[in-house]
């Protein structure tokens, strides 16, 4: 895995932590929820310097602090990605979104001409997926806000669920809570509408036995974006950027070169 020393950048009202490696076509990787930019460390190594890869931590995750977690939304997360591209003066960008980072990448792509294409990896889509237990999240959040004891109980349940899906054991409680707040308000129909409007090249990578996001979700992503390139992996994995990093990196480089 490639895990370079992170840098910091003042981006409007955020202080974002990020890493930068390689040269060539610019790729900005948007991690899922709950996660950090470290989720791309195997993919970073597999790129082997063939792309200019930026891996920012979204506000409230990893090394990027957030002042008001309760006011965070998918739109504010997407705005931080758009602003990152602007402040870094990045053009002809490919946004790579994993899991819940997919909808964030799509919204950011719609907000700026700096983005030329989008790669979705095991992405959430236009229907609620089995890994987003939004009703359970809302109950857990209510318990967390009720009392310190009930907060501890809710977190004790949330941690193993996140690990079961494949997210890191290193995530802080605050990151899990923020991710649950965001996921509990995810609107699949909005993702579908944005995909139909995006009008930019799209590569969709998915696993046939993803434990978090079922095939029907990917089918609807492809239906909403009929010109998209589909990349299927016969695998049980929600983290293709880790488990199939070499194949995924090669496919992205080829796709980006052809675009």
C-alpha positions in Angstrom: 0.0 0.0 0.0 1.1 3.6 -0.7 0.4 5.9 2.2 2.3 9.2 1.7 2.6 11.9 4.3 -0.6 14.0 4.1 -0.6 17.7 3.3 -3.1 20.4 4.4 -5.0 22.9 2.4 -7.3 25.8 3.4 -10.4 25.4 1.2 -12.9 28.1 1.9 -14.3 27.2 5.4 -12.5 23.8 5.5 -9.0 22.6 6.3 -8.6 19.6 4.2 -6.0 16.9 4.6 -4.9 15.2 1.3 -2.2 13.3 -0.4 -0.7 13.7 -3.8 1.2 11.2 -6.0 2.1 10.5 -9.5 1.8 12.5 -12.7 -0.4 12.4 -15.8 -4.2 12.6 -15.9 -5.6 14.1 -12.8 -7.8 11.9 -10.6 -9.4 13.0 -7.4 -10.5 10.1 -5.2 -13.6 10.6 -3.0 -13.9 8.1 -0.2 -17.1 6.5 1.2 -18.9 6.9 4.5 -17.5 6.1 7.0 -14.0 6.0 5.6 -10.9 8.1 4.9 -8.5 8.7 2.0 -6.5 5.7 3.3 -9.1 3.5 1.6 -7.3 4.2 -1.6 -3.8 3.3 -0.5 -3.8 0.0 -2.4 -5.2 1.6 -5.5 -2.6 4.4 -5.2 0.2 1.8 -5.3 -1.5 0.0 -8.3 -1.6 3.2 -10.3 2.2 3.2 -10.0 2.5 6.9 -10.7 0.5 6.7 -14.0 -2.1 9.3 -12.9 -1.8 12.4 -10.8 -3.8 11.2 -7.9 -5.2 13.4 -5.1 -6.8 11.7 -2.1 -8.6 14.3 0.1 -10.2 13.5 3.4 -13.8 14.8 3.4 -14.7 17.3 6.2 -15.1 15.4 9.5 -13.1 12.3 8.4 -9.4 11.4 8.6 -7.3 14.5 9.0 -9.9 17.0 7.9 -11.7 18.6 10.9 -15.3 19.8 10.8 -16.7 22.7 12.9 -20.4 21.7 12.8 -21.0 18.0 12.2 -24.8 18.4 12.6 -25.0 20.7 9.6 -23.1 18.4 7.3 -24.9 17.2 4.1 -24.1 15.4 0.9 -24.2 18.8 -0.8 -21.7 20.3 1.6 -19.4 17.3 1.1 -19.7 17.7 -2.7 -18.9 21.4 -2.3 -15.7 20.6 -0.4 -14.6 18.4 -3.4 -15.6 21.1 -5.9 -13.8 23.8 -3.9 -10.7 21.5 -3.6 -10.4 21.3 -7.3 -10.9 25.0 -7.6 -8.3 26.0 -5.0 -5.8 23.5 -6.4 -6.5 24.8 -9.9 -7.2 21.3 -11.2 -8.7 20.9 -14.7 -9.8 17.9 -16.8 -10.4 16.1 -13.6 -11.7 12.5 -13.2 -13.6 12.1 -9.9 -13.4 8.7 -8.5 -16.1 8.0 -5.9 -16.4 4.8 -3.8 -19.6 3.7 -2.1 -21.3 6.8 -0.6 -18.5 8.8 -2.2 -20.1 8.0 -5.5 -23.1 10.4 -5.0 -20.8 13.0 -3.7 -18.6 12.7 -6.8 -21.6 12.9 -9.1 -22.9 16.1 -7.4 -19.5 17.7 -7.4 -19.1 16.9 -11.2 -22.4 18.7 -11.9 -21.2 21.7 -10.0 -18.0 22.5 -12.0 -16.6 22.4 -15.6 -13.3 21.3 -14.1 -14.5 17.7 -14.0 -14.3 15.8 -17.3 -15.5 12.4 -16.1 -16.5 10.2 -13.2 -15.6 6.7 -12.0 -18.0 5.0 -9.6 -16.7 2.1 -7.6 -19.2 0.0 -5.6 -21.3 3.1 -5.6 -24.6 3.9 -4.0 -27.3 4.7 -6.6 -30.9 5.5 -7.5 -32.4 3.1 -5.0 -31.7 2.4 -1.3 -29.1 -0.3 -1.0 -29.1 -3.0 1.7 -26.0 -1.6 3.4 -27.7 1.7 4.1 -29.8 0.8 7.2 -31.2 4.3 7.3 -34.1 3.5 9.7 -31.6 1.8 12.1 -29.3 4.8 11.8 -32.1 7.2 12.8 -32.9 5.1 15.8 -29.2 4.9 16.7 -28.7 8.6 16.3 -31.7 9.2 18.6 -30.2 7.0 21.2 -26.8 8.7 20.8 -28.4 12.1 21.5 -30.5 10.8 24.4 -27.9 9.9 27.0 -24.2 9.0 27.3 -25.1 5.4 28.2 -27.4 4.9 25.2 -24.8 6.6 23.0 -22.3 3.9 24.1 -24.8 1.2 23.4 -25.6 2.6 19.9 -21.9 2.9 19.0 -21.2 -0.7 20.2 -23.7 -1.8 17.6 -22.5 0.6 14.8 -18.8 -0.4 15.0 -19.2 -4.1 14.1 -21.7 -3.2 11.3 -19.1 -0.9 9.7 -16.4 -3.5 10.1 -18.6 -6.2 8.6 -19.1 -4.1 5.4 -15.4 -3.7 5.2 -14.6 -0.3 6.7 -11.5 0.4 8.8 -11.2 -0.5 12.5 -9.3 2.7 12.9 -12.4 5.0 12.5 -13.1 7.3 15.4 -16.6 7.3 17.0 -17.2 10.9 15.7 -16.6 9.6 12.1 -19.1 6.8 12.6 -21.7 9.2 14.0 -21.2 11.7 11.2 -21.4 8.9 8.5 -24.7 7.7 10.1 -26.2 11.2 10.1 -25.3 11.6 6.4 -26.4 8.1 5.4 -29.7 8.4 7.2 -30.7 11.3 4.9 -29.5 9.8 1.6 -32.0 10.4 -1.2 -31.6 7.8 -4.0 -34.0 9.5 -6.4 -31.7 12.6 -6.3 -28.8 10.4 -7.3 -30.8 9.1 -10.3 -31.8 12.6 -11.4 -28.2 13.8 -11.2 -26.9 10.8 -13.2 -29.4 11.6 -15.9 -28.3 15.2 -16.0 -24.5 14.8 -15.7 -23.7 14.3 -19.3 -20.0 13.4 -18.7 -18.2 10.1 -19.4 -18.9 7.6 -16.6 -17.1 4.3 -15.7 -19.1 2.1 -13.3 -17.1 -0.6 -11.5 -19.0 -3.1 -9.4 -18.8 -6.5 -7.8 -21.3 -9.3 -8.4 -21.4 -10.3 -4.7 -21.0 -6.9 -3.0 -22.2 -7.4 0.6 -23.4 -3.8 0.9 -24.7 -2.8 -2.5 -26.7 -5.3 -4.6 -26.7 -5.7 -8.4 -30.1 -4.0 -8.7 -28.5 -0.7 -7.6 -25.8 -0.9 -10.2 -28.4 -1.8 -12.8 -30.3 1.4 -12.0 -27.1 3.5 -12.2 -26.5 2.1 -15.7 -30.1 2.7 -16.7 -29.8 6.3 -15.5 -26.6 6.8 -17.5 -27.0 4.6 -20.6 -23.7 5.7 -22.2 -21.7 4.5 -19.1 -18.9 2.0 -19.4 -19.6 -1.0 -17.1 -16.7 -2.9 -15.4 -17.9 -6.1 -13.7 -15.8 -8.0 -11.1 -17.0 -11.5 -10.2 -16.1 -11.1 -6.6 -17.5 -10.7 -3.1 -16.1 -7.3 -2.2 -17.4 -3.8 -1.3 -13.8 -2.4 -1.6 -12.6 -3.2 -5.1 -10.1 -0.4 -4.8 -8.4 -2.7 -2.2 -9.2 -6.2 -3.2 -8.8 -5.8 -6.9 -6.6 -2.7 -7.0 -4.4 -3.8 -9.9 -7.2 -4.7 -12.3 -9.2 -1.5 -11.3 -6.2 0.8 -11.7 -5.4 -0.7 -15.2 -9.0 -0.3 -16.3 -9.2 3.3 -15.1 -5.9 4.3 -16.8 -7.1 2.7 -20.1 -10.5 4.3 -19.9 -9.1 7.7 -19.1 -6.6 7.5 -21.9 -9.3 6.6 -24.4 -11.6 9.4 -23.2 
